[in-house]
Amino acid sequence: MTANDTGTDRATAEAIAEFLEGRLGAAVPHDQDLFASGLVSSLFAMELVVHLEGVFGIAITGSDLKLDNFRTVESMTALVDRLRASDA
């Protein structure tokens, strides 16, 4: 996350981090690559898609369905914020 993040960005990031902590049983740094670290698999990525869509009221489709958007809490936060902004 950067110094330009808004409170909403932080709230989104915290909500995503809390979900991951609950599922993984450990806190995850917001910049940790979840796939490279072996914490999650591509199957879990689909669970992340469903979770993000349900919690944040977004639709993740097409080119947004790539692992890079789900590698870190930061990348998921950026995805959610971008999709929310495009819906506004």
Residue frames as a rotation matrix with the C-alpha (Angstrom) as fourth column:
MET 1
0.593 0.805 0.000 0.00
0.805 -0.593 0.000 0.00
0.000 0.000 -1.000 0.00
THR 2
-0.344 -0.725 0.596 1.19
0.718 -0.612 -0.331 3.50
0.605 0.315 0.731 -0.65
ALA 3
-0.819 -0.039 -0.572 1.04
0.456 -0.649 -0.609 6.79
-0.347 -0.760 0.549 1.19
ASN 4
-0.846 0.514 -0.140 -1.75
-0.506 -0.691 0.516 7.88
0.168 0.508 0.845 -1.18
ASP 5
-0.667 0.620 -0.412 -4.16
0.512 0.784 0.351 5.22
0.541 0.023 -0.841 0.04
THR 6
-0.281 0.683 0.674 -7.51
-0.609 -0.670 0.425 6.39
0.742 -0.292 0.604 1.30
GLY 7
-0.484 0.198 0.852 -9.30
-0.798 0.301 -0.523 5.13
-0.359 -0.933 0.012 4.37
THR 8
0.643 0.760 -0.093 -11.44
-0.711 0.548 -0.440 2.99
-0.284 0.349 0.893 2.08
ASP 9
0.301 -0.626 -0.719 -8.32
-0.531 0.517 -0.672 1.34
0.792 0.584 -0.177 0.66
ARG 10
-0.713 -0.604 0.357 -7.15
-0.607 0.277 -0.744 0.51
0.350 -0.748 -0.564 4.16
ALA 11
-0.099 0.765 0.637 -10.58
-0.807 0.312 -0.501 -0.80
-0.582 -0.564 0.586 5.16
THR 12
0.749 0.329 -0.575 -10.68
-0.640 0.583 -0.501 -2.96
0.171 0.743 0.647 2.03
ALA 13
-0.099 -0.893 -0.439 -7.16
-0.503 0.426 -0.752 -4.25
0.858 0.146 -0.492 2.66
GLU 14
-0.694 -0.142 0.706 -7.97
-0.718 0.213 -0.663 -5.03
-0.056 -0.967 -0.249 6.29
ALA 15
0.357 0.895 0.269 -11.16
-0.799 0.441 -0.407 -6.89
-0.483 -0.069 0.873 5.33
ILE 16
0.650 -0.204 -0.732 -9.22
-0.488 0.627 -0.607 -8.99
0.583 0.752 0.308 2.81
ALA 17
-0.443 -0.896 0.024 -6.40
-0.538 0.244 -0.807 -9.62
0.717 -0.371 -0.590 5.31
GLU 18
-0.368 0.392 0.843 -8.91
-0.854 0.216 -0.473 -10.69
-0.367 -0.894 0.256 7.98
PHE 19
0.738 0.641 -0.211 -10.52
-0.667 0.643 -0.376 -13.17
-0.106 0.418 0.902 5.57
LEU 20
0.326 -0.707 -0.627 -7.11
-0.369 0.515 -0.773 -14.62
0.870 0.484 -0.093 4.69
GLU 21
-0.613 -0.566 0.551 -6.07
-0.704 0.076 -0.706 -14.82
0.358 -0.821 -0.445 8.33
GLY 22
0.078 0.750 0.657 -9.26
-0.873 0.369 -0.318 -16.67
-0.481 -0.549 0.684 9.17
ARG 23
0.892 0.305 -0.335 -8.79
-0.446 0.720 -0.533 -19.17
0.079 0.624 0.777 6.34
LEU 24
0.344 -0.858 -0.382 -5.01
-0.152 0.350 -0.924 -19.58
0.926 0.376 -0.010 6.65
GLY 25
0.807 0.050 -0.589 -4.72
0.532 0.371 0.761 -19.38
0.256 -0.927 0.273 10.41
ALA 26
-0.103 -0.875 -0.473 -1.97
0.883 -0.299 0.361 -16.76
-0.457 -0.381 0.804 10.29
ALA 27
0.585 0.213 -0.783 -1.59
-0.007 -0.964 -0.267 -13.06
-0.811 0.162 -0.562 9.60
VAL 28
0.253 -0.454 0.855 -0.36
0.952 0.275 -0.136 -12.27
-0.174 0.848 0.501 6.09
PRO 29
-0.447 -0.448 -0.774 1.72
0.258 -0.893 0.368 -9.18
-0.856 -0.036 0.515 5.27
HIS 30
0.503 0.790 -0.351 -0.10
-0.065 -0.371 -0.927 -7.07
-0.862 0.489 -0.135 2.69
ASP 31
0.369 -0.426 -0.826 2.76
-0.915 -0.321 -0.244 -7.36
-0.161 0.846 -0.509 0.21
GLN 32
-0.449 -0.533 0.717 3.43
-0.444 0.830 0.338 -11.12
-0.775 -0.167 -0.609 0.58
ASP 33
-0.365 0.270 -0.891 3.00
-0.865 0.257 0.432 -13.15
0.346 0.928 0.140 -2.61
LEU 34
0.181 0.575 0.798 0.46
-0.848 0.502 -0.170 -15.74
-0.499 -0.646 0.578 -1.50
PHE 35
0.955 0.199 -0.221 1.15
-0.293 0.762 -0.578 -18.11
0.054 0.617 0.785 -4.38
ALA 36
0.235 -0.951 -0.200 4.97
-0.370 0.103 -0.923 -17.94
0.899 0.291 -0.328 -4.35
SER 37
-0.417 -0.386 0.823 4.94
-0.890 -0.009 -0.456 -18.52
0.184 -0.922 -0.340 -0.59
GLY 38
-0.780 0.145 -0.609 2.77
0.025 0.979 0.200 -21.61
0.625 0.141 -0.768 -1.02
LEU 39
-0.874 0.473 0.110 0.05
-0.212 -0.167 -0.963 -20.27
-0.437 -0.865 0.246 1.28
VAL 40
0.182 0.983 -0.038 -2.65
-0.417 0.042 -0.908 -20.55
-0.891 0.181 0.418 -1.36
SER 41
-0.612 -0.275 0.741 -3.31
0.453 0.646 0.614 -22.51
-0.648 0.712 -0.271 -4.54
SER 42
-0.954 0.292 -0.065 -5.09
-0.211 -0.503 0.838 -21.67
0.212 0.813 0.542 -7.76
LEU 43
-0.314 0.878 -0.362 -8.18
0.653 0.476 0.589 -23.44
0.689 -0.052 -0.723 -6.37
PHE 44
-0.156 0.206 -0.966 -8.13
0.893 -0.390 -0.227 -21.08
-0.423 -0.898 -0.123 -3.40
ALA 45
-0.958 -0.195 -0.210 -7.92
0.080 -0.885 0.458 -18.20
-0.275 0.422 0.864 -5.88
MET 46
-0.567 0.819 0.088 -11.40
0.214 0.043 0.976 -19.13
0.795 0.572 -0.200 -7.07
GLU 47
0.107 0.560 -0.821 -12.61
0.977 0.095 0.192 -18.95
0.185 -0.823 -0.537 -3.48
LEU 48
-0.590 -0.389 -0.708 -11.03
0.530 -0.848 0.024 -15.50
-0.610 -0.361 0.706 -3.28
VAL 49
-0.929 0.298 0.218 -12.95
0.050 -0.485 0.873 -14.44
0.366 0.822 0.436 -6.41
VAL 50
-0.087 0.963 -0.255 -16.26
0.574 0.258 0.778 -15.55
0.815 -0.079 -0.575 -4.91
HIS 51
0.009 0.025 -1.000 -15.44
0.977 -0.213 0.003 -13.93
-0.212 -0.977 -0.026 -1.57
LEU 52
-0.832 -0.397 -0.387 -14.40
0.327 -0.915 0.237 -10.58
-0.448 0.071 0.891 -3.07
GLU 53
-0.749 0.615 0.246 -17.44
0.108 -0.253 0.962 -10.48
0.653 0.747 0.123 -5.33
GLY 54
0.092 0.858 -0.505 -19.81
0.738 0.282 0.613 -11.20
0.668 -0.429 -0.608 -2.46
VAL 55
-0.008 -0.163 -0.987 -18.29
0.935 -0.352 0.051 -8.93
-0.356 -0.922 0.155 0.16
PHE 56
-0.639 -0.411 -0.650 -17.52
0.243 -0.910 0.337 -5.95
-0.730 0.058 0.681 -2.06
GLY 57
0.371 0.927 -0.050 -20.41
0.210 -0.136 -0.968 -6.20
-0.904 0.349 -0.246 -4.54
ILE 58
-0.079 -0.482 -0.873 -18.22
-0.837 -0.444 0.321 -6.44
-0.542 0.755 -0.368 -7.63
ALA 59
0.925 0.241 0.292 -18.03
-0.035 0.823 -0.568 -8.76
-0.377 0.515 0.770 -10.63
ILE 60
-0.066 -0.991 -0.113 -14.60
-0.609 -0.050 0.792 -10.12
-0.791 0.121 -0.600 -11.50
THR 61
0.759 0.406 0.509 -14.64
0.178 0.623 -0.762 -11.26
-0.626 0.669 0.400 -15.13
GLY 62
0.956 -0.267 0.121 -12.53
0.087 -0.136 -0.987 -11.54
0.280 0.954 -0.107 -18.26
SER 63
0.230 -0.966 0.114 -9.04
0.149 -0.081 -0.985 -10.12
0.962 0.244 0.126 -18.06
ASP 64
0.130 -0.141 0.981 -9.42
-0.876 -0.479 0.047 -9.46
0.464 -0.866 -0.186 -14.32
LEU 65
0.912 0.230 0.340 -9.42
-0.365 0.834 0.413 -13.22
-0.188 -0.501 0.845 -13.69
LYS 66
0.429 -0.847 -0.316 -5.65
-0.013 0.343 -0.939 -13.60
0.903 0.407 0.136 -13.58
LEU 67
0.439 -0.267 -0.858 -3.48
0.828 0.491 0.271 -14.74
0.349 -0.829 0.437 -10.69
ASP 68
-0.603 -0.748 0.277 -1.58
0.590 -0.652 -0.476 -11.45
0.537 -0.123 0.835 -10.57
ASN 69
-0.182 0.625 0.759 -4.74
-0.368 -0.760 0.537 -9.76
0.912 -0.181 0.368 -9.26
PHE 70
0.830 0.557 0.003 -4.83
-0.261 0.384 0.886 -12.20
0.493 -0.736 0.464 -6.33
ARG 71
0.123 -0.895 -0.429 -1.12
0.366 0.443 -0.818 -12.54
0.922 -0.057 0.382 -5.42
THR 72
-0.836 -0.468 -0.285 -1.14
0.460 -0.314 -0.831 -10.09
0.299 -0.826 0.478 -2.53
VAL 73
-0.018 0.791 -0.612 -3.56
0.865 -0.295 -0.406 -8.23
-0.502 -0.537 -0.678 -0.29
GLU 74
-0.403 -0.221 -0.888 -2.33
-0.071 -0.960 0.271 -5.09
-0.912 0.172 0.372 -2.06
SER 75
-0.988 0.007 -0.157 -3.17
-0.156 0.045 0.987 -6.42
0.014 0.999 -0.043 -5.53
MET 76
-0.463 0.880 -0.105 -6.62
0.855 0.474 0.209 -7.60
0.234 0.007 -0.972 -4.41
THR 77
-0.055 0.390 -0.919 -7.27
0.596 -0.726 -0.344 -4.21
-0.801 -0.566 -0.193 -2.81
ALA 78
-0.710 -0.277 -0.648 -6.29
-0.301 -0.712 0.634 -2.45
-0.637 0.645 0.422 -6.05
LEU 79
-0.908 0.416 0.052 -8.58
0.277 0.503 0.819 -4.75
0.314 0.758 -0.572 -8.03
VAL 80
-0.167 0.890 -0.425 -11.55
0.979 0.097 -0.181 -4.18
-0.120 -0.446 -0.887 -5.73
ASP 81
-0.160 0.065 -0.985 -11.01
0.267 -0.958 -0.107 -0.40
-0.950 -0.280 0.136 -5.71
ARG 82
-0.906 -0.223 -0.360 -10.69
-0.271 -0.350 0.897 -0.26
-0.326 0.910 0.257 -9.50
LEU 83
-0.742 0.670 0.028 -13.82
0.520 0.549 0.655 -2.33
0.423 0.500 -0.755 -10.07
ARG 84
-0.056 0.710 -0.702 -15.79
0.891 -0.282 -0.357 -0.30
-0.451 -0.645 -0.617 -7.54
ALA 85
-0.411 -0.183 -0.893 -14.69
-0.044 -0.975 0.220 2.92
-0.910 0.130 0.393 -9.24
SER 86
-0.992 0.032 -0.125 -15.69
-0.123 0.042 0.991 1.63
0.037 0.999 -0.038 -12.68
ASP 87
-0.449 0.883 -0.138 -19.15
0.850 0.470 0.237 0.76
0.274 -0.011 -0.962 -11.34
ALA 88
-0.245 0.315 -0.917 -19.62
0.637 -0.660 -0.397 4.24
-0.730 -0.682 -0.039 -9.85
